[in-house]
């Protein structure tokens, strides 16, 4: 069997312009065998031209230099780089040593060698029967760059329909991407990156995919951060915080070795509207499961505790471990809630919304359904339950495409089996 290095030398002579018939004769082989080698290497001869013609008979795509290679960390390898790689391999240098001379990462050189080495004629791969040729590697790289790549959503109508359906559920492109990976783990045709979706929504065909969405406000964009408007409270007026600060909760979590691994730790807040209206928002830290409760036209502590108790008291004991709140006076009667539910309440430091990050994220999502200025007195309990169910059925990137409902069920089952 002829070595791969010999095959590479013969193919290089054809790419350089030598007639295929002459190259075959000099190599002591038949033209048909050389044509087979050329096909395997991706080198094609134009139809209607005899194989004895010179370099004009070889289809060569534009060189990489004509595209204007990028500079810096993301630059593409050029022919000169590939010549140095071939020389380094001949000298027995490692990928890291070659990369250092080229000022690129060693993985770039490693992938280049793996991708563009000519293997043995029988298709076997190994160090002894593989050969790297700079000229042939450049040819393959130019071919790959010139190849038109079909837009995935254009060629796969089923994928397009599923993507539109998920976007109509007000999922972000990233949520759509992770959900598809979870739903179709073994079907690459039904998976797509979030960057491709952004291209389809805003670039490809002037955002043609965007015009296929049927739900108003399906595309979610950036949002403004919540700015706390309260002043720093006087500590001597908030004695009900003693023993219930966030540091006390962290001690409990450390004792359980929990963090976000054990379900039952919630973050809560009020989303308020005009005319004393408001909604209690609760989100479970491990699963992102959401509970929403509407206040009946008043936001005093007694009312808030009554509504909060009704939201939590019937939940399984496994998911009633703690609630974290800000230092709003609506929770002044938190001890009454703990007696009724067995769930302790802890409080963040003043002006520290980052200590309840999951709830802040939830409130931002809720504002897409109920913008600032919404009078929640005009929102029915059924409407609020619909929004709650929608949020719990929305796949999350942080959950690897799972929904909060699915994740909470799995966590409760796991805890029940280990108890």
C-alpha positions as CSV (number, residue, x, y, z in Angstrom):
1,X,0.0,0.0,0.0
2,X,1.3,3.4,-0.9
3,X,2.0,5.8,2.0
4,X,-0.2,8.8,2.6
5,X,2.8,11.1,2.1
6,X,3.3,9.8,-1.5
7,X,-0.4,10.3,-2.2
8,X,-0.2,13.9,-0.9
9,X,2.9,14.6,-3.2
10,X,1.1,13.4,-6.3
11,X,-2.1,15.3,-5.5
12,X,0.0,18.5,-4.8
13,X,1.5,18.3,-8.3
14,X,-2.0,18.3,-9.9
15,X,-3.1,21.2,-7.8
16,X,0.1,23.0,-8.7
17,X,-0.8,22.7,-12.4
18,X,0.7,19.5,-13.7
19,X,-1.6,17.6,-16.1
20,X,-3.2,14.6,-14.4
21,X,-2.1,12.2,-17.1
22,X,1.5,13.3,-16.8
23,X,1.3,13.1,-13.0
24,X,-0.1,9.6,-13.1
25,X,2.6,8.4,-15.6
26,X,5.4,9.9,-13.5
27,X,4.0,8.3,-10.4
28,X,3.8,4.9,-12.2
29,X,0.1,4.5,-11.7
30,X,-3.1,4.6,-13.8
31,X,-5.1,7.7,-14.5
32,X,-8.2,6.1,-13.0
33,X,-6.4,5.5,-9.7
34,X,-5.2,9.1,-9.6
35,X,-8.7,10.4,-10.4
36,X,-9.9,8.3,-7.4
37,X,-7.3,9.9,-5.2
38,X,-8.4,13.3,-6.4
39,X,-12.0,12.7,-5.7
40,X,-11.2,11.5,-2.2
41,X,-9.1,14.7,-1.6
42,X,-11.9,16.9,-2.9
43,X,-10.0,17.9,-6.0
44,X,-12.3,17.9,-9.1
45,X,-11.6,18.2,-12.8
46,X,-14.0,20.3,-15.0
47,X,-16.3,18.3,-17.2
48,X,-15.5,18.2,-20.9
49,X,-11.8,18.7,-20.4
50,X,-9.3,16.0,-20.9
51,X,-7.2,15.0,-17.9
52,X,-4.1,15.9,-19.8
53,X,-4.9,19.6,-19.7
54,X,-3.0,21.8,-17.4
55,X,-4.0,23.7,-14.2
56,X,-7.0,25.3,-15.8
57,X,-8.8,21.9,-15.6
58,X,-8.7,21.9,-11.7
59,X,-11.5,23.7,-9.9
60,X,-9.9,25.8,-7.2
61,X,-12.0,28.0,-4.9
62,X,-10.7,31.5,-4.1
63,X,-7.7,31.6,-1.8
64,X,-8.1,32.5,1.9
65,X,-6.1,35.6,1.4
66,X,-8.7,37.0,-1.0
67,X,-11.2,37.0,1.9
68,X,-9.0,39.2,4.0
69,X,-8.1,37.0,7.0
70,X,-8.8,38.4,10.4
71,X,-6.0,39.4,12.7
72,X,-5.6,38.8,16.4
73,X,-6.9,35.9,18.4
74,X,-9.6,34.9,15.9
75,X,-7.4,35.0,12.8
76,X,-7.6,32.2,10.2
77,X,-4.6,30.1,9.3
78,X,-3.0,31.0,6.0
79,X,-0.8,28.9,3.7
80,X,2.4,30.3,5.3
81,X,1.1,29.1,8.7
82,X,0.3,25.7,7.3
83,X,3.8,25.4,5.8
84,X,5.2,26.0,9.2
85,X,2.9,23.4,10.7
86,X,4.1,20.9,8.1
87,X,7.7,21.8,8.9
88,X,7.1,21.4,12.6
89,X,5.6,18.0,12.2
90,X,8.5,16.9,10.1
91,X,10.9,18.1,12.8
92,X,8.9,16.2,15.4
93,X,7.6,19.2,17.3
94,X,4.5,19.0,19.4
95,X,1.3,20.9,18.7
96,X,2.0,23.3,21.6
97,X,5.5,24.1,20.3
98,X,4.2,24.7,16.8
99,X,1.4,26.9,18.2
100,X,3.8,29.0,20.2
101,X,5.7,29.9,17.0
102,X,2.5,30.8,15.2
103,X,1.1,32.7,18.2
104,X,-2.1,30.7,18.2
105,X,-3.6,28.4,20.8
106,X,-2.3,24.8,20.7
107,X,-5.9,23.5,20.1
108,X,-5.9,25.5,16.8
109,X,-2.9,23.5,15.6
110,X,-4.2,20.2,17.0
111,X,-7.6,20.6,15.2
112,X,-5.9,21.7,12.0
113,X,-3.7,18.6,11.9
114,X,-6.6,16.3,12.8
115,X,-8.9,17.9,10.2
116,X,-6.6,18.2,7.2
117,X,-4.3,15.2,7.5
118,X,-4.5,12.7,4.6
119,X,-5.1,9.2,6.0
120,X,-4.2,5.9,4.5
121,X,-5.9,4.8,1.2
122,X,-8.0,2.2,3.1
123,X,-9.4,4.9,5.4
124,X,-7.4,3.8,8.5
125,X,-6.3,6.5,10.9
126,X,-3.1,6.4,12.9
127,X,0.2,8.2,13.5
128,X,2.1,6.0,11.0
129,X,-0.3,6.3,8.1
130,X,-1.5,9.9,8.3
131,X,0.3,12.7,6.5
132,X,-0.2,16.5,6.8
133,X,0.4,18.5,3.6
134,X,0.3,22.3,3.7
135,X,-0.8,22.7,0.1
136,X,-3.6,20.1,0.4
137,X,-4.7,21.5,3.8
138,X,-5.0,25.0,2.2
139,X,-7.0,23.6,-0.7
140,X,-9.4,21.9,1.7
141,X,-9.7,25.0,3.9
142,X,-10.5,27.2,0.8
143,X,-13.1,24.7,-0.3
144,X,-14.8,24.7,3.0
145,X,-14.9,28.5,3.2
146,X,-16.3,28.8,-0.3
147,X,-19.0,26.2,0.2
148,X,-22.5,27.8,0.6
149,X,-24.1,26.6,3.8
150,X,-27.9,26.2,3.7
151,X,-29.8,28.1,6.4
152,X,-31.2,25.4,8.8
153,X,-34.6,26.8,9.2
154,X,-35.1,27.0,5.5
155,X,-34.3,23.4,4.8
156,X,-36.1,21.8,7.8
157,X,-39.8,22.9,7.8
158,X,-40.6,20.8,10.9
159,X,-37.9,22.5,12.9
160,X,-39.2,25.9,11.8
161,X,-42.7,25.1,12.9
162,X,-41.6,23.9,16.3
163,X,-39.4,27.0,16.7
164,X,-42.3,29.3,15.9
165,X,-44.5,27.5,18.3
166,X,-42.0,27.8,21.1
167,X,-41.4,31.5,20.3
168,X,-45.1,32.1,20.4
169,X,-45.0,30.8,24.0
170,X,-42.8,33.9,24.7
171,X,-39.6,31.8,25.1
172,X,-36.3,33.6,24.4
173,X,-34.1,32.1,21.6
174,X,-31.8,30.7,24.3
175,X,-34.7,29.0,26.0
176,X,-35.9,27.6,22.7
177,X,-32.4,26.2,22.0
178,X,-32.0,24.4,25.3
179,X,-35.6,23.1,25.2
180,X,-35.1,21.6,21.8
181,X,-31.9,19.8,23.0
182,X,-33.9,18.4,25.9
183,X,-36.9,17.3,23.7
184,X,-34.8,15.9,20.8
185,X,-31.5,14.8,22.4
186,X,-30.6,12.4,19.6
187,X,-31.9,14.3,16.6
188,X,-29.5,17.0,15.5
189,X,-31.9,18.1,12.8
190,X,-34.3,19.3,15.5
191,X,-31.7,21.3,17.4
192,X,-30.5,24.8,16.7
193,X,-28.3,27.4,18.4
194,X,-29.7,30.5,19.9
195,X,-27.4,32.6,17.7
196,X,-29.0,31.1,14.6
197,X,-32.4,32.0,16.0
198,X,-31.3,35.6,16.5
199,X,-30.1,35.7,13.0
200,X,-33.5,34.4,11.8
201,X,-35.4,36.9,13.9
202,X,-33.4,40.0,13.0
203,X,-31.1,39.4,10.0
204,X,-32.0,36.6,7.7
205,X,-34.6,37.8,5.1
206,X,-35.1,41.0,7.0
207,X,-36.2,39.1,10.0
208,X,-38.7,36.9,8.1
209,X,-39.1,34.5,11.0
210,X,-40.3,37.4,13.2
211,X,-43.3,37.9,10.9
212,X,-44.5,34.3,11.3
213,X,-45.1,34.8,15.1
214,X,-48.8,35.0,15.9
215,X,-48.6,36.1,19.5
216,X,-48.2,39.8,20.2
217,X,-45.1,40.6,22.3
218,X,-43.7,37.1,21.6
219,X,-40.1,38.5,21.3
220,X,-38.7,39.5,24.6
221,X,-35.9,42.1,24.6
222,X,-33.9,43.9,27.3
223,X,-35.6,45.2,30.4
224,X,-34.9,48.0,32.9
225,X,-33.6,47.1,36.3
226,X,-35.7,47.7,39.4
227,X,-34.6,50.7,41.4
228,X,-35.4,50.6,45.1
229,X,-37.1,53.8,46.2
230,X,-37.2,53.3,50.0
231,X,-34.8,55.0,52.3
232,X,-32.5,53.1,54.6
233,X,-34.7,52.0,57.5
234,X,-33.8,52.7,61.1
235,X,-32.8,49.4,62.7
236,X,-34.3,50.2,66.1
237,X,-37.8,50.3,64.5
238,X,-37.4,46.8,63.0
239,X,-36.9,44.5,66.0
240,X,-38.9,41.7,64.2
241,X,-35.8,41.2,62.0
242,X,-33.7,39.9,64.9
243,X,-32.7,36.3,64.4
244,X,-34.2,36.3,60.9
245,X,-31.5,38.0,58.8
246,X,-30.1,36.5,55.7
247,X,-26.9,35.4,57.5
248,X,-29.1,33.3,59.8
249,X,-30.6,31.6,56.7
250,X,-27.1,30.9,55.3
251,X,-26.1,29.2,58.5
252,X,-29.1,26.9,58.1
253,X,-28.3,26.2,54.5
254,X,-24.7,25.4,55.4
255,X,-25.9,23.0,58.0
256,X,-28.1,21.2,55.4
257,X,-25.3,21.4,52.8
258,X,-28.2,22.7,50.6
259,X,-27.7,25.9,48.6
260,X,-29.9,25.2,45.5
261,X,-29.6,21.4,45.8
262,X,-32.5,20.9,48.2
263,X,-36.0,22.2,47.4
264,X,-38.1,24.3,49.7
265,X,-36.1,27.5,50.0
266,X,-38.1,30.4,48.5
267,X,-37.5,34.1,47.7
268,X,-40.5,36.4,47.9
269,X,-41.5,40.0,47.2
270,X,-44.4,42.3,46.4
271,X,-45.0,43.7,42.9
272,X,-47.1,46.7,43.5
273,X,-49.5,48.8,41.4
274,X,-51.7,51.9,41.8
275,X,-54.7,52.0,44.2
276,X,-53.0,49.9,46.9
277,X,-53.0,46.9,44.5
278,X,-50.3,44.3,44.5
279,X,-49.2,40.7,43.9
280,X,-47.1,38.5,46.1
281,X,-44.4,36.7,44.1
282,X,-42.7,33.5,45.4
283,X,-40.1,31.5,43.5
284,X,-38.4,28.3,44.7
285,X,-34.6,28.6,44.4
286,X,-33.7,25.2,43.2
287,X,-36.5,24.7,40.6
288,X,-37.6,28.3,39.8
289,X,-41.1,27.2,40.5
290,X,-43.4,30.2,40.9
291,X,-46.4,31.0,43.1
292,X,-48.4,34.2,42.6
293,X,-51.0,35.7,45.0
294,X,-53.2,38.8,44.5
295,X,-53.8,41.2,47.4
296,X,-57.4,42.4,47.8
297,X,-56.8,46.1,47.6
298,X,-54.6,46.6,50.6
299,X,-51.0,45.9,51.4
300,X,-50.8,46.0,55.2
301,X,-48.9,43.2,57.0
302,X,-52.0,41.3,58.3
303,X,-53.4,41.0,54.7
304,X,-50.0,40.0,53.2
305,X,-49.5,37.3,55.8
306,X,-53.0,35.9,55.3
307,X,-52.5,35.7,51.5
308,X,-49.0,34.3,51.9
309,X,-50.2,31.7,54.3
310,X,-52.9,30.5,51.9
311,X,-50.3,30.2,49.1
312,X,-47.9,28.0,51.2
313,X,-49.8,26.1,53.9
314,X,-51.1,23.3,51.6
315,X,-47.7,22.7,50.0
316,X,-45.8,19.5,50.9
317,X,-43.5,19.7,53.9
318,X,-40.5,19.1,51.7
319,X,-40.9,22.5,50.0
320,X,-41.5,24.6,53.2
321,X,-38.0,25.1,54.4
322,X,-37.6,28.9,54.3
323,X,-38.6,32.1,52.7
324,X,-36.3,35.1,52.1
325,X,-37.8,38.6,51.9
326,X,-36.6,42.2,51.8
327,X,-37.1,44.4,54.9
328,X,-40.5,45.7,53.9
329,X,-42.9,46.3,56.7
330,X,-45.5,44.1,55.0
331,X,-43.7,41.2,56.7
332,X,-43.7,42.6,60.2
333,X,-46.1,39.8,61.3
334,X,-44.0,37.0,59.8
335,X,-44.0,35.0,63.1
336,X,-47.7,34.4,62.5
337,X,-47.0,33.0,59.1
338,X,-44.3,30.7,60.5
339,X,-46.6,29.4,63.2
340,X,-49.3,28.6,60.6
341,X,-47.0,26.9,58.1
342,X,-43.9,25.9,59.9
343,X,-41.8,27.8,57.4
344,X,-39.3,30.3,58.8
345,X,-38.8,33.8,57.2
346,X,-35.4,35.4,56.7
347,X,-34.6,39.0,55.6
348,X,-32.1,40.5,53.2
349,X,-29.8,43.4,54.1
350,X,-31.2,46.8,53.3
351,X,-31.0,47.9,49.7
352,X,-29.6,44.4,48.6
353,X,-31.8,43.0,45.9
354,X,-28.9,40.8,44.7
355,X,-29.5,38.7,47.8
356,X,-32.8,37.6,46.2
357,X,-31.6,37.2,42.6
358,X,-34.1,34.5,41.6
359,X,-37.0,36.6,42.7
360,X,-35.7,39.8,41.0
361,X,-35.5,37.8,37.8
362,X,-39.1,36.5,38.3
363,X,-40.4,40.0,38.9
364,X,-38.8,41.2,35.7
365,X,-40.5,38.4,33.8
366,X,-43.8,39.3,35.4
367,X,-43.5,42.9,34.3
368,X,-43.7,41.6,30.7
369,X,-47.2,40.4,31.4
370,X,-48.1,43.3,33.8
371,X,-46.2,46.5,32.9
372,X,-45.5,49.1,35.5
373,X,-48.7,51.0,36.2
374,X,-51.0,47.9,36.0
375,X,-53.8,48.1,38.6
376,X,-53.9,44.6,39.9
377,X,-57.3,45.2,41.4
378,X,-58.6,44.6,37.8
379,X,-56.7,41.3,37.4
380,X,-58.7,38.2,38.3
381,X,-57.4,35.2,40.2
382,X,-58.0,33.0,37.2
383,X,-55.9,35.4,35.0
384,X,-53.1,35.4,37.5
385,X,-53.2,31.6,37.7
386,X,-52.8,31.4,33.9
387,X,-49.7,33.5,34.1
388,X,-48.4,31.4,37.0
389,X,-48.9,28.2,35.0
390,X,-47.2,29.8,31.9
391,X,-44.1,30.7,33.9
392,X,-43.9,27.2,35.5
393,X,-44.2,25.6,32.0
394,X,-41.5,27.8,30.5
395,X,-38.2,25.9,29.9
396,X,-35.2,27.6,31.6
397,X,-31.6,27.7,30.4
398,X,-30.3,27.4,33.9
399,X,-32.3,24.1,34.2
400,X,-30.9,22.8,30.9
401,X,-34.1,23.1,29.1
402,X,-36.4,21.7,31.8
403,X,-39.4,23.5,33.1
404,X,-39.8,24.6,36.8
405,X,-42.8,22.2,37.2
406,X,-40.7,19.2,35.9
407,X,-37.7,20.1,38.0
408,X,-39.7,20.6,41.3
409,X,-41.4,17.2,40.8
410,X,-38.0,15.5,40.3
411,X,-36.5,17.3,43.3
412,X,-39.5,16.3,45.6
413,X,-39.2,12.7,44.4
414,X,-35.5,12.6,45.0
415,X,-35.8,14.1,48.5
416,X,-38.6,11.6,49.4
417,X,-36.5,8.7,48.3
418,X,-33.5,9.8,50.3
419,X,-35.4,10.7,53.5
